[in-house]
Amino acid sequence: MADDSRTENKGVFGSYAAIGDSFTEGVGDPGPDGTYVGWADRFAVLLADLTPEHTFRYANLAVRGRLLDQIVDEQVPRAKELAPDLVTFCAGGNDIIRPGSDPDDVAERLERAVADLKSSVGTVMVTTGFDTRDVPVLRHLRGKIATYTAHVRAIADRHDCPVLDLWSLKSVQDRRAWDADRLHLSPEGHTRVALRAAQVLGLDVPADPDQPWPPLPPRGAFEVRRDDIQWAREYLVPWIGRRLRGESSGDHVAAKRPDLLPL
């Protein structure tokens, strides 16, 4: 007999909390009121559609710029306190892109947090990294991201966690899946991740997240170089400046949905 917060149907949950960084907060996918939407919000809508009216509850504790240890210190205890049926846990990306970081060490700390979460919540879904082969900013980190992704899959096996495998989601390797800053997903990219998350739980989804994109016209070398220069001026230089000053885009930012509330 299922408890009163979860139905007996596979993949249907009465409550969901998302923890993580800018990816889970939804940066790159602005809503009409100026707050970010993102894949976790979109995934929550898909989950809510399967529960009786007004009974589904959702929290999003993610904050942009957060490193793994910050997520563990700030968000994991709150997620345990809320004790939802489902938690999605995506962390470590900001650690991996930092020079000198060790994906083995990051994965060890992630596993301790996953084990801690599993003691208090129903299901913990973990998230791999993206395959950054064709992502201009991140392609040189592909080896580190692949190593961390392999660790995440192993952690999932050891702790019986579903895996949101973004490495295998080929559609997000298209540049249209990424925001102009080349570090965050576009609205369409976030939508495809939400659909894949639902698929992982065995839900029927309204569209195929790996559906091919329409063909694009070829781009000349001049156009590519012009875009690269504009990107460096608008996004790369400010990002480097924040790193040098020890600042984060998430300084003074609070979680957008700190409580489990109806959608």
C-alpha positions as CSV (number, residue, x, y, z in Angstrom):
1,M,0.0,0.0,0.0
2,A,1.6,3.3,-1.1
3,D,1.8,6.2,1.4
4,D,-0.6,9.1,1.0
5,S,1.9,11.4,-0.8
6,R,2.7,9.0,-3.7
7,T,0.5,7.1,-6.0
8,E,1.1,3.5,-6.8
9,N,1.8,4.3,-10.5
10,K,5.4,4.2,-11.5
11,G,7.0,7.6,-11.9
12,V,4.2,9.5,-10.1
13,F,5.2,11.6,-7.1
14,G,3.3,13.8,-4.8
15,S,6.2,16.2,-4.0
16,Y,9.5,17.2,-5.6
17,A,12.5,19.3,-4.6
18,A,15.3,20.3,-6.9
19,I,18.7,21.2,-5.6
20,G,21.7,22.4,-7.6
21,D,23.2,25.5,-9.3
22,S,22.3,27.8,-12.2
23,F,21.4,24.8,-14.4
24,T,18.6,23.8,-12.0
25,E,17.6,27.3,-11.1
26,G,16.9,27.8,-14.8
27,V,19.4,30.4,-15.9
28,G,19.0,31.0,-19.7
29,D,15.2,30.4,-19.5
30,P,13.6,33.6,-18.4
31,G,9.9,33.7,-17.5
32,P,7.5,36.6,-18.2
33,D,7.9,38.0,-14.7
34,G,11.7,38.1,-15.0
35,T,12.4,35.0,-12.8
36,Y,14.0,32.0,-14.4
37,V,11.9,28.9,-15.3
38,G,14.3,26.1,-16.4
39,W,14.1,22.4,-16.8
40,A,13.2,21.6,-13.1
41,D,10.1,23.9,-13.2
42,R,9.1,22.4,-16.5
43,F,9.7,18.9,-15.1
44,A,7.6,19.7,-12.1
45,V,4.7,20.6,-14.4
46,L,4.9,17.2,-16.1
47,L,4.9,15.5,-12.6
48,A,2.0,17.7,-11.4
49,D,-0.1,16.7,-14.4
50,L,-0.1,13.1,-13.1
51,T,-1.3,13.8,-9.6
52,P,-4.8,14.7,-8.3
53,E,-5.7,18.3,-8.7
54,H,-3.9,20.7,-6.3
55,T,-2.1,17.9,-4.4
56,F,1.4,18.1,-6.0
57,R,4.0,20.3,-4.2
58,Y,7.3,21.6,-5.6
59,A,10.4,23.3,-4.2
60,N,13.4,24.6,-6.1
61,L,16.4,25.3,-3.8
62,A,19.0,25.8,-6.5
63,V,21.1,28.9,-6.7
64,R,23.3,30.0,-9.5
65,G,27.1,29.8,-9.0
66,R,27.0,27.4,-6.1
67,L,29.8,24.9,-5.7
68,L,29.2,21.3,-4.5
69,D,30.1,22.0,-0.9
70,Q,27.8,25.0,-0.8
71,I,24.9,23.0,-2.1
72,V,25.7,20.3,0.5
73,D,25.8,22.8,3.3
74,E,22.9,25.0,2.2
75,Q,20.4,22.9,0.2
76,V,20.8,19.3,1.3
77,P,19.7,19.9,4.9
78,R,16.7,21.8,3.7
79,A,15.8,19.0,1.2
80,K,16.0,16.5,4.1
81,E,13.8,18.7,6.2
82,L,11.2,18.9,3.4
83,A,11.5,15.1,2.9
84,P,9.8,15.1,-0.6
85,D,9.1,12.0,-2.6
86,L,11.6,13.0,-5.2
87,V,14.8,15.1,-5.2
88,T,16.8,15.9,-8.3
89,F,20.5,16.5,-7.4
90,C,22.7,18.2,-10.0
91,A,25.9,19.5,-8.6
92,G,29.7,19.6,-9.2
93,G,29.7,21.4,-12.6
94,N,31.0,24.6,-11.2
95,D,33.7,22.7,-9.4
96,I,34.7,20.8,-12.5
97,I,35.2,23.9,-14.7
98,R,37.6,25.4,-12.1
99,P,41.3,25.1,-12.9
100,G,43.0,22.3,-11.0
101,S,39.8,20.6,-9.8
102,D,39.9,16.8,-9.4
103,P,36.7,15.1,-10.7
104,D,37.5,12.0,-8.5
105,D,37.5,14.2,-5.4
106,V,34.3,16.0,-6.4
107,A,32.6,12.7,-7.0
108,E,33.6,11.4,-3.6
109,R,32.0,14.4,-1.9
110,L,28.9,14.0,-4.1
111,E,28.5,10.4,-3.1
112,R,28.5,11.2,0.6
113,A,25.8,13.8,0.0
114,V,23.7,11.3,-2.0
115,A,23.9,8.7,0.8
116,D,22.9,11.4,3.3
117,L,19.9,12.5,1.2
118,K,18.8,8.9,0.6
119,S,18.2,8.5,4.3
120,S,15.4,11.2,4.3
121,V,13.7,11.3,0.9
122,G,11.9,8.9,-1.3
123,T,14.0,8.9,-4.5
124,V,17.1,10.8,-5.5
125,M,17.7,11.4,-9.2
126,V,21.3,12.3,-10.0
127,T,22.5,14.1,-13.1
128,T,25.5,13.6,-15.4
129,G,27.4,16.2,-17.2
130,F,26.8,17.2,-20.8
131,D,29.0,16.0,-23.7
132,T,30.8,19.2,-24.5
133,R,32.5,18.1,-27.6
134,D,30.8,20.8,-29.7
135,V,30.3,23.5,-27.0
136,P,32.9,26.3,-27.7
137,V,33.5,27.3,-24.1
138,L,33.6,23.9,-22.6
139,R,35.0,21.5,-25.2
140,H,38.5,21.5,-23.7
141,L,37.0,20.2,-20.4
142,R,35.4,17.2,-22.0
143,G,37.8,14.7,-20.5
144,K,37.2,15.9,-16.9
145,I,33.4,16.1,-17.5
146,A,33.5,12.5,-18.9
147,T,35.3,11.3,-15.8
148,Y,32.9,12.9,-13.5
149,T,30.0,11.6,-15.5
150,A,31.3,8.0,-15.2
151,H,31.5,8.5,-11.4
152,V,27.9,9.8,-11.3
153,R,26.7,6.7,-13.1
154,A,28.6,4.5,-10.7
155,I,27.2,6.4,-7.7
156,A,23.7,5.9,-9.1
157,D,24.4,2.1,-9.4
158,R,25.6,1.8,-5.8
159,H,22.7,3.8,-4.3
160,D,19.9,2.7,-6.6
161,C,19.3,6.2,-8.0
162,P,17.7,7.0,-11.4
163,V,20.1,8.9,-13.7
164,L,19.3,11.9,-15.7
165,D,21.9,11.2,-18.4
166,L,22.6,14.4,-20.2
167,W,25.8,13.0,-21.9
168,S,23.6,10.8,-24.1
169,L,21.1,13.6,-24.9
170,K,22.4,14.4,-28.4
171,S,19.9,17.2,-29.1
172,V,21.6,19.5,-26.5
173,Q,24.8,19.4,-28.5
174,D,23.2,21.8,-31.0
175,R,24.1,25.4,-30.4
176,R,20.4,26.4,-30.4
177,A,20.1,24.4,-27.1
178,W,22.4,26.9,-25.5
179,D,22.0,30.5,-24.3
180,A,24.0,33.3,-25.8
181,D,26.5,33.0,-22.9
182,R,27.4,29.5,-24.1
183,L,27.3,28.3,-20.5
184,H,23.6,27.8,-19.8
185,L,20.8,26.2,-21.8
186,S,18.3,28.1,-23.9
187,P,14.5,27.7,-23.2
188,E,14.4,24.9,-25.8
189,G,17.4,23.2,-24.2
190,H,15.8,23.4,-20.8
191,T,12.6,21.9,-22.3
192,R,14.4,19.0,-23.7
193,V,16.1,18.2,-20.4
194,A,12.7,18.3,-18.6
195,L,11.3,15.8,-21.1
196,R,14.3,13.5,-20.7
197,A,13.9,13.7,-16.9
198,A,10.3,12.6,-17.2
199,Q,11.4,9.7,-19.5
200,V,13.8,8.5,-16.9
201,L,10.9,8.0,-14.5
202,G,8.9,6.1,-17.1
203,L,6.5,8.9,-17.8
204,D,4.8,9.4,-21.2
205,V,6.1,12.7,-22.6
206,P,4.4,15.0,-25.2
207,A,7.5,15.3,-27.4
208,D,10.8,13.4,-28.0
209,P,13.6,15.3,-26.3
210,D,16.1,14.0,-28.9
211,Q,14.0,15.1,-31.8
212,P,16.4,16.5,-34.5
213,W,16.6,20.3,-34.9
214,P,15.7,21.8,-38.3
215,P,18.7,22.3,-40.5
216,L,20.6,25.6,-40.2
217,P,22.2,27.5,-43.1
218,P,26.0,27.2,-43.3
219,R,27.9,29.9,-41.4
220,G,31.1,31.5,-42.8
221,A,34.3,32.0,-41.0
222,F,33.8,35.7,-40.7
223,E,30.3,35.2,-39.1
224,V,31.7,32.7,-36.6
225,R,34.6,35.0,-35.6
226,R,32.3,38.0,-35.2
227,D,30.1,35.9,-32.9
228,D,33.1,34.7,-30.9
229,I,34.3,38.3,-30.4
230,Q,30.9,39.5,-29.3
231,W,30.6,36.6,-26.9
232,A,34.0,37.2,-25.4
233,R,33.2,40.9,-24.8
234,E,29.7,40.4,-23.3
235,Y,30.2,37.2,-21.3
236,L,33.8,35.8,-21.1
237,V,35.5,39.0,-19.8
238,P,32.9,39.6,-17.1
239,W,33.0,36.0,-16.0
240,I,36.8,36.1,-15.7
241,G,36.5,39.4,-13.8
242,R,34.2,37.7,-11.2
243,R,36.6,34.8,-10.8
244,L,39.5,37.2,-10.1
245,R,37.5,39.2,-7.6
246,G,36.3,36.0,-5.8
247,E,32.7,36.9,-6.7
248,S,29.9,34.7,-7.9
249,S,26.8,35.4,-10.0
250,G,24.8,33.9,-7.1
251,D,26.0,36.3,-4.4
252,H,23.0,37.7,-2.6
253,V,20.6,35.4,-4.6
254,A,18.2,33.3,-2.6
255,A,16.3,30.1,-3.7
256,K,13.3,30.9,-5.8
257,R,11.0,28.3,-4.2
258,P,12.4,27.4,-0.7
259,D,9.2,25.6,0.4
260,L,7.1,22.8,-1.0
261,L,4.2,24.6,-2.5
262,P,1.5,23.8,-5.1
263,L,2.2,24.9,-8.6
